[in-house]
């Protein structure tokens, strides 16, 4: 077995192990991560709407992020974590 094959085998094993571990951690931390995302997006909307801070680009990015996070949360809750 050459160095390249050994490295590829090692990399595949470590990657598979890390994805399994990350999936387990993500499943257990999902409610907390979702709550943090909602709170931070709420803060961003508060700064944009109430405090009138930010420019047009920051408004676009905030609304795009809100839409993306909303879709991801609905998918995660619909599929069932």
N, C-alpha and C positions, 0 to 999 in steps of 0.2 A: 504494500500500500504506500503510495507516494505521499508527499507532503500536501499536495492539492486535494487529493481524495480525503485525507485525514481532516484537513481544515473544513472541507465541505460537509463531511459527516458531523463534525463537532458543531459547526454553525447551524446545521439543520436541527440537531438535538437541542441546542441551547435556545434557538428561536421557538421551537415547539413548546419547550418547557416554559419559556417566558410568556408566550401567548396564553397558555393554560393558567398560569399564575395571575396574569393581568386580567383575564376574564373573571376569575374568582374574586379578585379584589374589586373590580368594577361592579360586579353584581352586588357585593355587600355594601359598597360605598355609594351606589346610585342615588338613593334618596338624599344624601347629604350633598352630593355634587349637583343634583338638580336644584336643591334649595339655594345653594351658593350662586348658581347661574341665574336664577330668578331674582335674587336679591341684587346682584350686580347689574342686571339689566334694568331693574326698577330704579336703581340709583342713577344709571345713565339717562333714563327717560326723565327723571326728576331734574337732573342738571340741565337737560336740554329744554324742557317745557316750563319748569317753574323758575329756575335761576337764569334762564335764557343765555346759557353758555354754549359755546360750540358754533360751528359753521355748517354749511350745507352738507359738506362731505361727512362730518361726524353724525349728522342726522341720518344720512343714507346708510352709513355703516351700522348705526345703532338699530335702525329698523330692519335691515337685512339680517343682523345677528339675532334680533328678536324672532324674526320669522324662521330662521334656521333652527334655533334652539326650540321653538315651539313645535316645529315639525318633528325634530328628533325626540322630544319628550313624548309626544303623542304616539309615535311609532314604538318607543320603548314601553310605554304603558299599555298600548294595544296588543303588542306581541306578548307581553307579560315577562317580567324580569325574573 
